[in-house]
Amino acid sequence: MYTTVNEEGILNNYATEPKMYYAEYPAIWQQRQYLLQGAVAAIFVSTLVLFAFVVS
C-alpha cells in the first residue's frame, strides 16, 4: 500500500488503481447475437403485455 505523511504527521493512504484497458468493438457474430437477444426480449415483453391485457 502506498502511504504518505504530510507536514502535520497525518497519514494518507491511497488505494491502488487498476490497470486501464479500452473496450473493443464487438465482432459481427456478437452483434448478431445481441440482435437476436433483443428480438427475443421484445417478443417476451410483448407477450407479457398482451397476456396481461387479455386477462384483465
N, C-alpha and C positions, 0 to 999 in steps of 0.2 A: 504494500500500500504506500502511496506517495503522501508524505506528511511534511508540512512546512510550519515554521514558527515565526510569527510576526514580532514586531518590536516590543509588544506588551507581553510576550510569552504565551500567547494563545495559539493552540494547535489548530491547523486547518487540514482536514482530511479530504482528499479528493478521490472520487470513485474512478476506477479505471474505465476508459472509454473503449467500446467495442470497435473492431476494425470495420471500416465502412466499405460497402460494396454497392454497385449500381445494378438495378434491375435490368433484365434483358427482355427484349420484345418477344412475346410468345410466338412459337413456331406455328406453322399453318395447321398442323394437326391439333395443337392446343386450342387454336381459335375455333376450329370446327367443334371441338369438344365443348367449349364454352357456349357456342351457339346451340348445340343440342341440349345442354343442361338448361339454358334459358328457355328453350321451347318446351321442355318437359315441365319446368316450373310454371310457365304461363298456362299450360293446359291444366295442371293440377289446381292452380288458384282459380281458374275459370270454372272448373268442375265444382270446386267447393262453393263458390258464389252461386252458381246455378242451382246446386243442391239445396243450399240454404234458402234460396228464393222459392223453390218448389215446395219445400217442407213448410214454410211459413204461410 
